[in-house]
């Protein structure tokens, strides 16, 4: 927990900066738009409707959509920008609706009186209508502020640091203390901003200057704190650090830190890791030069990235094909493979395996109609799932999609009966599960490979040479042991990576 607390000031400031920026953009867009709608009522339906549609889109989906959208425009597609745009869009509706409601609620007699004393429409708006509508508008800002702070935790998968780093990383590594820390910090921040907006609203309504100034000073202090990470980034921009990406599970965190530590030790260059990125996001980041290297799997590259279906070639031919296509299409180098394969491993509880005589995937067929299947976010959309179902004639009573970190808890609690875990996951043995043999080769090969972007091979060939030294150094048993160090022994991925390179794991 000490290591997690050390990260709190930086992540809290980043989260705060993202939230304040998005809320400010929401205000800047929504208030003028709300004023326009009250002057041209025909616009109310389409504009409020569009804002409402944006609000119905799941927030994580909206943030994730920003990545390919920005990439298509040729601008930075991961990190702060997509998160800022997504959160700003998500903040619009409460402010917009309250602006329209507040201005519409101004007594027409008051507006007529303002015009009667010679005020222009602009003067009437600024000196009469907006002051009267301001309490309602600020109430909308208050709602939007809380929503924005909460939703900002979902910016982690698109590469923007936030308190979501605690939540996503903690769930994957079963560090529930980190999850709790992220949730509590986010809640405190949301309550703080809510309280400051409430003070502002009371100060305006009651015309109490002191409360208004106290709220403004509070927001000024938060803004200064939020600016710290951006200032630090600007001052360190000349370091030209090597950026290593990681997906959203323990093994990826460990391997990312192994790459970073190996680079530092062998070349002396500064490195940093960008963790908890979505599978498509991390590859796009490599293509666009926003990260320099990461670890992926040959089967994922074949089916998800290169969009190949079945049938697929045998293991060596598939890896050779992936290597050639990545180089020719994207300029990405496959530096080498670690030496282990992390494929889908269908696992059942040991008592069920004994009672139903389950040893191979084919043994599931007579019982599948009574069994509940749990898989990760991608499984049921992948080509190998269709291959498994058709090859083994499987039709489960229920298919549940869940976070990979929760699958083992689910099967242990008998919420599901079969899970598609990963062959190098130490929790298969820790939970006393039996992995069923894929005796008909229906599952794609998943060799762990080190990928490097064009910038790395062009500007830092010494890093390529350093990372190539890792090829063949990790077999399946070693990777299981490394994963167990994080998932069961509660070590940090950084500690596990350093122990491996020191030869002490």
C-alpha positions in Angstrom: 0.0 0.0 0.0 3.0 2.3 0.6 3.8 2.1 -3.1 0.2 2.9 -4.0 0.0 5.9 -1.7 3.3 7.3 -3.3 1.4 7.5 -6.6 -1.6 9.2 -5.2 -0.5 12.9 -5.6 0.3 12.4 -9.2 -2.7 10.4 -10.2 -5.0 12.6 -8.1 -3.7 15.7 -9.8 -4.0 14.1 -13.3 -7.6 13.1 -12.5 -8.4 16.5 -11.2 -6.9 18.3 -14.2 -8.8 16.1 -16.7 -12.1 16.6 -14.8 -11.7 20.4 -14.5 -10.7 20.7 -18.1 -13.7 18.6 -19.3 -16.1 20.5 -17.1 -14.8 23.8 -18.3 -15.2 22.7 -21.9 -18.7 21.5 -21.1 -19.6 24.9 -19.7 -18.1 26.8 -22.6 -20.1 24.7 -25.1 -23.3 24.2 -23.2 -24.1 27.7 -21.9 -23.8 29.6 -25.2 -25.7 26.7 -26.9 -28.5 26.9 -24.3 -28.8 30.7 -24.9 -29.0 30.1 -28.6 -31.7 27.5 -28.2 -33.9 29.9 -26.1 -33.6 32.4 -29.0 -34.3 29.9 -31.7 -36.7 27.3 -30.3 -36.7 25.1 -33.4 -33.1 24.1 -32.4 -34.1 22.7 -29.0 -35.3 19.3 -30.3 -32.2 18.4 -32.3 -29.6 19.9 -30.0 -31.0 18.5 -26.7 -31.7 15.3 -28.5 -28.1 15.0 -29.7 -26.8 15.7 -26.2 -29.2 13.1 -24.8 -28.0 10.5 -27.3 -24.4 11.2 -26.2 -25.4 10.7 -22.6 -27.0 7.2 -23.4 -23.7 5.9 -24.9 -21.8 4.0 -22.3 -19.0 6.2 -21.1 -16.2 3.7 -21.7 -17.5 3.1 -25.2 -17.6 6.9 -25.9 -14.0 7.3 -24.6 -12.8 4.3 -26.6 -14.5 5.6 -29.8 -12.3 8.7 -29.6 -9.2 6.7 -30.2 -9.9 5.5 -33.8 -11.7 8.8 -34.5 -8.7 10.9 -33.6 -6.3 8.5 -35.3 -8.3 8.9 -38.6 -7.7 12.6 -38.3 -4.0 12.1 -37.8 -3.8 13.6 -34.3 -2.8 12.1 -30.9 -5.2 9.2 -30.4 -4.3 8.0 -26.9 -3.8 9.8 -23.7 -5.2 13.1 -22.6 -6.9 14.3 -25.8 -9.3 11.5 -26.4 -10.2 11.4 -22.7 -10.8 15.1 -22.6 -13.0 15.1 -25.7 -15.0 12.1 -24.5 -15.5 13.5 -21.0 -16.4 17.0 -22.4 -19.2 15.5 -24.6 -20.4 13.5 -21.6 -20.7 16.6 -19.4 -22.9 18.6 -21.8 -26.5 17.5 -21.1 -27.0 18.6 -17.5 -25.5 22.1 -18.1 -27.3 22.5 -21.5 -30.7 21.4 -20.1 -30.4 23.6 -17.0 -29.3 26.6 -19.0 -32.4 26.3 -21.2 -34.7 25.7 -18.2 -33.2 28.6 -16.2 -33.5 31.1 -19.1 -37.0 29.8 -20.0 -38.1 30.3 -16.4 -37.4 34.0 -16.3 -40.7 35.9 -15.9 -41.5 37.5 -19.3 -42.7 40.6 -17.4 -39.2 41.1 -16.1 -37.7 40.9 -19.6 -40.4 43.3 -20.9 -39.5 45.7 -18.1 -35.9 45.6 -19.0 -36.7 46.4 -22.6 -39.0 49.2 -21.4 -36.1 51.0 -19.7 -34.1 50.9 -22.9 -32.0 47.8 -22.6 -30.9 46.1 -25.7 -31.4 42.3 -26.0 -27.8 41.8 -25.2 -27.9 43.9 -22.1 -31.2 42.2 -21.1 -29.5 38.8 -21.4 -26.3 39.8 -19.5 -27.8 42.0 -16.8 -31.2 40.5 -16.2 -31.8 37.0 -17.7 -28.5 35.3 -16.9 -28.3 36.6 -13.3 -31.8 35.3 -12.7 -31.2 31.9 -14.4 -27.7 31.5 -12.8 -28.8 29.4 -9.8 -30.5 26.9 -12.1 -27.4 26.8 -14.5 -25.0 26.3 -11.6 -27.2 23.4 -10.4 -26.6 21.8 -13.8 -22.9 22.4 -13.4 -23.0 20.7 -10.0 -24.5 17.6 -11.5 -22.1 17.6 -14.4 -19.1 18.0 -12.1 -19.9 14.9 -10.1 -20.6 12.9 -13.3 -17.4 14.0 -14.9 -15.2 13.1 -11.8 -16.7 9.7 -11.7 -16.5 9.0 -15.4 -12.9 10.2 -15.6 -11.8 7.0 -13.8 -12.6 5.2 -17.2 -9.9 7.2 -19.0 -7.2 4.8 -18.0 -7.8 2.3 -20.9 -7.3 5.1 -23.5 -4.0 6.0 -21.9 -4.8 9.0 -19.8 -3.5 8.6 -16.2 -6.2 9.0 -13.6 -7.5 7.4 -10.4 -8.8 4.7 -12.7 -5.2 3.4 -12.7 -5.8 2.1 -9.2 -9.1 0.6 -10.1 -8.1 -1.2 -13.3 -4.7 -2.2 -12.1 -6.0 -3.3 -8.7 -8.8 -5.5 -10.2 -6.4 -7.2 -12.5 -3.7 -7.9 -9.8 -6.3 -8.6 -7.1 -5.0 -5.7 -5.1 -8.3 -4.6 -3.6 -6.6 -2.1 -1.4 -5.6 -0.2 -4.6 -9.2 -0.5 -5.9 -10.5 0.9 -2.6 -8.0 3.7 -2.6 -9.0 4.7 -6.2 -12.7 4.6 -5.3 -12.3 6.6 -2.1 -10.1 9.2 -3.7 -12.5 9.6 -6.6 -15.4 9.9 -4.2 -13.7 12.5 -2.1 -12.7 14.5 -5.1 -16.3 14.4 -6.4 -17.7 15.5 -3.1 -15.1 18.3 -2.9 -16.1 19.7 -6.3 -19.8 19.3 -5.5 -19.3 21.2 -2.3 -17.4 24.0 -4.0 -20.1 24.4 -6.7 -22.8 24.3 -3.9 -21.0 27.1 -2.1 -20.9 29.1 -5.4 -24.6 28.5 -5.9 -25.5 29.6 -2.4 -23.3 32.7 -2.7 -25.1 33.7 -5.9 -28.6 33.0 -4.6 -28.1 34.7 -1.3 -25.8 37.4 -2.7 -23.1 36.5 -0.1 -19.9 37.6 -1.6 -17.8 35.7 0.9 -19.2 32.4 0.0 -18.8 33.1 -3.7 -15.1 34.1 -3.2 -14.5 31.1 -1.1 -15.7 28.8 -3.9 -13.7 30.7 -6.5 -10.5 30.4 -4.4 -11.2 26.7 -3.8 -11.4 26.1 -7.6 -8.3 28.2 -8.1 -6.4 26.0 -5.6 -7.6 22.8 -7.4 -6.6 24.3 -10.7 -3.0 24.9 -9.5 -2.8 21.4 -8.1 -4.1 20.0 -11.4 -1.5 21.9 -13.4 1.4 20.3 -11.6 1.6 17.1 -13.8 1.4 19.2 -17.0 4.2 21.5 -15.8 6.3 18.4 -14.9 5.6 16.8 -18.3 6.6 20.0 -20.1 9.9 20.3 -18.1 10.8 16.7 -18.7 9.8 16.6 -22.4 13.4 16.6 -23.5 14.2 13.3 -21.8 12.9 11.4 -24.8 11.9 8.4 -22.6 11.3 5.0 -24.2 7.6 4.3 -23.6 6.5 0.7 -23.0 2.8 -0.2 -23.3 0.8 -2.8 -21.3 -2.6 -4.3 -21.6 -5.1 -4.7 -18.8 -3.9 -7.9 -17.1 -1.2 -8.9 -14.7 1.0 -10.7 -17.2 1.1 -7.7 -19.5 2.1 -5.4 -16.5 4.9 -7.8 -15.6 6.3 -8.1 -19.1 6.1 -4.3 -19.7 8.2 -3.7 -16.6 10.7 -6.4 -17.7 11.0 -4.6 -21.1 11.4 -1.2 -19.3 13.9 -2.5 -16.7 15.9 -4.3 -19.4 16.1 -1.2 -21.5 17.3 0.9 -18.6 19.9 -1.6 -17.5 21.3 -2.2 -21.0 21.1 1.2 -22.6 20.8 3.8 -19.7 17.9 5.4 -21.5 14.9 6.6 -19.4 11.7 4.6 -19.7 8.2 4.8 -18.5 5.3 2.4 -18.8 1.8 3.2 -20.0 -0.5 0.6 -18.4 -4.1 -0.7 -18.6 -4.5 0.1 -22.3 -7.2 -1.6 -24.3 -6.0 -4.3 -26.8 -6.8 -2.2 -29.9 -5.6 1.0 -28.2 -2.2 -0.3 -27.4 -1.6 -1.5 -31.0 -2.8 1.7 -32.5 -0.5 3.6 -30.1 2.5 1.5 -31.3 1.6 2.2 -35.0 1.2 6.0 -34.3 4.5 6.2 -32.4 2.9 7.0 -29.0 4.5 4.0 -27.4 7.7 2.3 -28.5 7.3 -1.3 -27.6 4.9 -3.8 -25.9 4.2 -7.5 -25.7 1.4 -9.1 -27.7 0.4 -12.6 -28.7 0.6 -14.2 -32.2 -3.0 -15.4 -32.1 -4.3 -12.0 -31.1 -2.3 -10.3 -33.9 -3.5 -12.9 -36.4 -7.2 -12.6 -35.6 -7.8 -9.2 -34.0 -5.2 -7.0 -35.6 -4.7 -8.5 -39.0 -8.3 -9.7 -39.3 -7.6 -13.2 -40.4 -10.1 -16.0 -39.8 -9.9 -19.7 -39.8 -8.4 -22.0 -40.9 -5.0 -20.8 -39.6 -1.6 -22.2 -40.3 0.4 -24.2 -37.7 2.2 -22.4 -35.0 5.6 -21.6 -36.7 4.0 -20.6 -40.0 1.4 -18.4 -38.3 4.2 -16.5 -36.4 6.2 -16.1 -39.6 3.1 -14.7 -41.4 2.3 -12.3 -38.6 6.0 -11.1 -38.5 6.0 -10.4 -42.3 2.6 -8.6 -42.4 3.3 -6.4 -39.4 6.6 -5.3 -41.0 5.1 -4.7 -44.5 1.8 -3.1 -43.4 2.8 -1.1 -40.3 6.5 -1.0 -40.1 6.4 -2.9 -36.8 9.2 -5.2 -35.9 8.7 -8.5 -34.1 11.9 -8.5 -32.0 11.5 -12.1 -30.8 9.3 -14.4 -28.7 9.8 -14.9 -25.0 9.5 -18.7 -25.3 6.1 -19.4 -23.9 2.6 -19.6 -25.3 -0.4 -18.0 -23.4 -3.4 -19.6 -25.0 -6.9 -19.9 -23.8 -7.2 -22.7 -21.3 -10.7 -24.0 -20.6 -10.8 -24.9 -16.9 -13.4 -26.5 -14.6 -13.4 -27.2 -10.8 -11.6 -30.4 -9.8 -14.7 -32.0 -8.3 -16.7 -31.4 -11.5 -13.8 -32.8 -13.6 -13.8 -36.0 -11.5 -17.6 -36.3 -11.3 -18.1 -35.8 -15.0 -14.9 -37.4 -16.2 -13.6 -34.2 -17.9 -10.1 -34.3 -19.3 -10.4 -32.9 -22.8 -12.6 -30.3 -24.4 -14.5 -33.0 -26.2 -15.6 -34.4 -22.9 -17.7 -31.2 -22.3 -20.1 -31.8 -25.2 -22.5 -34.2 -23.4 -22.8 -31.9 -20.4 -22.5 -28.4 -22.0 -26.2 -27.8 -22.1 -26.3 -27.8 -18.3 -23.1 -25.8 -17.8 -22.5 -22.0 -17.5 -19.5 -20.6 -19.5 -17.5 -17.6 -18.4 -15.2 -15.7 -20.8 -13.3 -12.4 -21.1 -14.5 -9.4 -23.1 -13.1 -10.8 -26.4 -13.6 -14.5 -26.3 -17.1 -14.9 -27.7 -16.3 -12.6 -30.6 -13.1 -14.3 -31.7 -12.6 -16.7 -34.5 -11.2 -19.4 -32.2 -14.5 -19.4 -30.2 -16.4 -20.3 -33.3 -13.8 -22.9 -34.1 -14.1 -24.4 -30.6 -17.9 -24.5 -30.7 -18.0 -26.2 -34.1 -15.0 -28.5 -33.6 -16.3 -29.8 -30.2 -20.1 -29.3 -30.8 -20.5 -27.2 -27.7 -23.6 -25.4 -26.7 -23.6 -24.0 -23.2 -26.6 -23.2 -21.1 -25.3 -19.7 -20.6 -22.4 -17.6 -21.7 -21.3 -14.8 -19.4 -18.8 -12.0 -20.4 -16.8 -10.7 -17.4 -13.5 -9.1 -16.5 -10.7 -11.7 -16.6 -9.7 -10.9 -13.0 -13.3 -12.0 -11.8 -13.5 -15.3 -13.7 -11.7 -17.2 -11.1 -13.8 -15.7 -8.3 -16.9 -16.6 -10.3 -16.0 -20.3 -10.8 -14.8 -20.6 -7.2 -18.2 -19.2 -6.1 -20.0 -21.6 -8.5 -21.5 -18.7 -10.5 -20.1 -20.3 -13.6 -19.0 -23.9 -14.3 -16.4 -23.4 -17.1 -14.0 -20.5 -17.7 -11.7 -19.6 -20.5 -8.6 -18.7 -18.5 -5.1 -18.3 -19.7 -2.6 -21.1 -19.8 0.1 -19.2 -17.9 -2.2 -18.0 -15.2 -1.0 -19.2 -11.8 -4.6 -19.1 -10.4 -5.5 -22.2 -12.3 -3.4 -24.2 -9.8 -4.1 -21.8 -6.9 -7.9 -22.4 -7.3 -7.4 -26.1 -7.8 -8.9 -26.1 -11.3 -8.4 -28.6 -14.1 -7.4 -27.3 -17.5 -9.0 -29.3 -20.3 -6.8 -30.4 -23.2 -7.5 -29.0 -26.6 -6.8 -32.3 -28.3 -8.2 -31.3 -31.7 -6.2 -28.0 -32.0 -9.2 -25.7 -32.2 -7.5 -22.9 -30.3 -5.1 -20.5 -32.0 -1.4 -20.5 -31.0 -0.6 -17.6 -28.7 3.2 -17.1 -28.6 4.2 -14.0 -26.5 6.2 -11.7 -28.8 8.0 -8.4 -28.3 6.9 -5.7 -30.7 8.8 -2.5 -31.5 7.6 0.5 -33.4 9.3 2.3 -36.3 10.7 5.1 -34.1 12.5 2.6 -31.9 14.2 0.8 -34.7 15.1 4.1 -36.4 16.3 6.2 -33.5 17.3 3.7 -30.8 18.6 0.4 -32.4 20.5 -0.3 -29.1 17.1 -0.8 -27.4 16.2 -3.3 -30.1 19.4 -5.2 -29.3 18.7 -5.0 -25.6 15.2 -6.4 -25.9 16.3 -9.1 -28.2 18.3 -10.6 -25.3 15.0 -11.4 -23.6 14.0 -13.8 -26.4 13.6 -17.4 -25.2 14.2 -16.5 -21.6 10.7 -17.2 -20.2 8.9 -20.6 -20.6 5.4 -21.3 -19.5 6.3 -22.5 -16.0 8.4 -19.4 -15.4 5.6 -17.1 -16.6 3.1 -18.9 -14.3 5.5 -18.3 -11.4 5.8 -14.6 -12.3 2.1 -14.2 -12.5 1.6 -16.0 -9.2 4.0 -13.5 -7.7 1.5 -10.7 -8.5 -1.8 -12.5 -8.3 -1.2 -14.6 -5.2 1.9 -13.4 -3.4 0.8 -9.7 -3.7 4.1 -8.4 -5.1 4.0 -5.4 -7.5 4.7 -6.1 -11.2 7.8 -3.8 -10.9 9.1 -6.0 -8.0 8.4 -9.2 -9.9 10.1 -7.9 -13.1 13.3 -6.8 -11.2 13.5 -10.1 -9.3 13.3 -12.0 -12.6 16.1 -9.9 -14.2 18.2 -10.3 -11.1 17.7 -14.1 -11.2 16.0 -14.2 -7.8 12.4 -15.3 -8.8 
